[in-house]
Amino acid sequence: MRADAVVHVVDDDAAVRQSLAFLLVSDGLAVQTHESAADLLAVARDIDGCVVTDVRMPGVDGIELLRRLKAQGVHLPVIVMTGHADVPLAVEAMKAGAVDFMEKPFDDEAMLAAVRGALDRQADVAGRQDRAAEAKGRIAALSERERQVLDGLVAGHANKAIAYDLGISPRTVEIYRANVMTKMRAASLSELVRLALLAEMAD
């Protein structure tokens, strides 16, 4: 992690911006806050570090922010904050390039770990290819039913919807989901989605 790296917090809610900035500064991180995505985009080419943004904002939302950063050729790691159980939006953000997502209300330590992981992220093409091949290998070890459950999760579907689509009970989906998490070595849903998307690079 570079000593001059800055965490850019984007949220239209001033209270959220201030509380998150306080948390990050308390952990020794440099922080700059932005009240809108447009505010960040205006200076995006001149900044370094990572971005933590709310996904639902007036005007340019978190998903559109990801797309515009990519269009500008700005490759900052972005963490998106979503509402509780807003999985479809979180998956859409991951597919748009977010490196992680955090559900509100988030655990402070989990947020700090995600931010430090984003700041430590290296643009190592060879390393990414190796990780993609490893993720693909883990998916290959899944049973057909486990793969179907994984596909449903990556599509942003809730357990009940996956159960309905597959003609099995929600409880059975929970068992398959736990097996998938174990075999993929994913500690969270965001990590599972990230691994599945990473595996597509190896195709």
Order of alpha helices (4+ residues) and beta strands (2+ residues): beta-alpha-beta-alpha-beta-alpha-beta-alpha-beta-alpha-alpha-alpha-alpha-alpha-alpha
